[in-house]
């Protein structure tokens, strides 16, 4: 009965360690997954911070040039390269004036990082996609016409809404679409010029872990002679967030660890009582020729059995409890059975068994080093 | 080392053995310069009043304890020179200990109690039927052997204890008041069993304060105040 209670202590400890570990791992995995779609983009723009390079020559371009774009394409390899034109302008819908960003993108590139809520990507020359704020504020629907340019200008070009984007919020790839109108690159250069100079070039890397390599390659290729472009990304955000989550995971693991310490104390207590209750029996064993090591192993074995039972039940419980906790707190169990998460169960179990056997060490040592005569006398 | 001329080399030899217990109330000398030889296949009774050192000398013979000074040889080996493990093995293989209060392990059946020393020695369960054979020799059939100690009478428990002492075929059987906890008739049956073992070649040493019991022995050693007063 007492051993059973002590085993329950181990069960709780194992459950605490593994389900909390799993919670942390799931949190990390799902946050990382959510974030990495945002941080897998390298943003490249002209180095407009400095207007002269180190040799004293002025930086000629205010954007990324066509030849630089080709260098970037070469350096980026199979990763997706998206050249972007961007400006700010006024526009008019019906009789209402507005102001927002205009992006010029190749129609095929739009789908590479944006998903439409309704409609389709621009097919015709005058088609455009609008951001969610623009669409809501001006009650836009597919087919609505928007006049682009300052309100007092004559003969303003018009575009037709072919698709509407969902809310994107503050995007870490620098493309803030919510207040923007996205037109085809041809339409953009026809009306705003700057045909061979891009305001920004994004490289979407396929594997977020290789982002630094891609950046280095581009840097070496384009900034060979002097720093003409600026390369930046948001992956440091991912790193710092996963680091924070790691710290939180360690912290909750430590809380789980405390329950194992409590369990260790109760196992120790049970083992000591078990030794004290069986002093006489130990005396018999020693007097008929049981080796000290055999007595020691007997008690360690008992602690091990308690540990196995506790860890076994704890392992099963932590699968159940961990799953419920993860689904309740994260709302997503897709990562539950991934190695990073599920491995906490065997970890917890092994730790539970080790704690159990460790708590049995002193009692076992005490039992094996009893004086057989004294032990026999006690009854 | 087994020596052939068993009449010359005693199985057990005590030379000037003194045992001092360090108690809170001061040192207590339980044995004072005891010298004694016991030959193979002797049947010796050790007698004396309480506190005369009977139990102390039994503990020395059973190497549960070592002399403070003096030398103790068992089966030709100086106990003081043996490692704790060697002493444990000698207790297991050379000495069979029968206690006044049987000291069976309550959780094990009679059979398992007898089998236990065999497992200690051979590190696996008894497959030779030796435990059953020894139990039969003390009058236990298979059905009785399945009983736990608390389901057995005192005499039956002592038979199991003797079987346990015998199962590793020891040279020496040490009995500490083997009939002390039994009624007269059962006690005498146990003594018959011990006499029979002596007939079969065992060296039997028993402690008693009952002269009737001591009559079974061929030699009586009387202790008083830690000294041998008659041998």
Contacts between the chains, C-beta under 8 A, distances in Angstrom:
chain1	res1	chain2	res2	distance
A	280	B	103	7.9
A	281	B	105	6.0
A	281	B	106	7.7
A	283	B	103	7.9
A	284	B	103	4.7
A	284	B	104	7.8
A	284	B	105	6.2
A	285	B	105	7.6
A	286	B	88	7.8
A	287	B	62	7.1
A	287	B	64	5.8
A	287	B	91	7.0
A	287	B	97	6.0
A	287	B	103	7.6
A	288	B	91	7.0
A	288	B	92	6.9
A	288	B	97	6.4
A	288	B	116	7.4
A	288	B	117	5.8
A	288	B	120	7.6
A	288	B	164	6.9
A	288	B	165	7.9
A	289	B	88	5.6
A	289	B	89	6.9
A	289	B	90	7.9
A	289	B	91	4.1
A	289	B	92	2.5
A	289	B	93	7.2
A	289	B	95	7.9
A	289	B	117	6.5
A	289	B	120	5.8
A	289	B	121	7.8
A	289	B	168	7.9
A	290	B	88	7.3
A	290	B	92	7.7
A	290	B	120	5.7
A	291	B	85	6.4
A	291	B	88	5.1
A	291	B	89	7.9
A	291	B	120	7.6
A	292	B	84	7.1
A	292	B	85	7.9
A	292	B	88	7.2
A	294	B	120	7.0
A	372	B	64	5.0
A	373	B	59	5.7
A	373	B	64	5.3
A	373	B	65	6.0
A	376	B	99	7.6
A	376	B	103	6.9
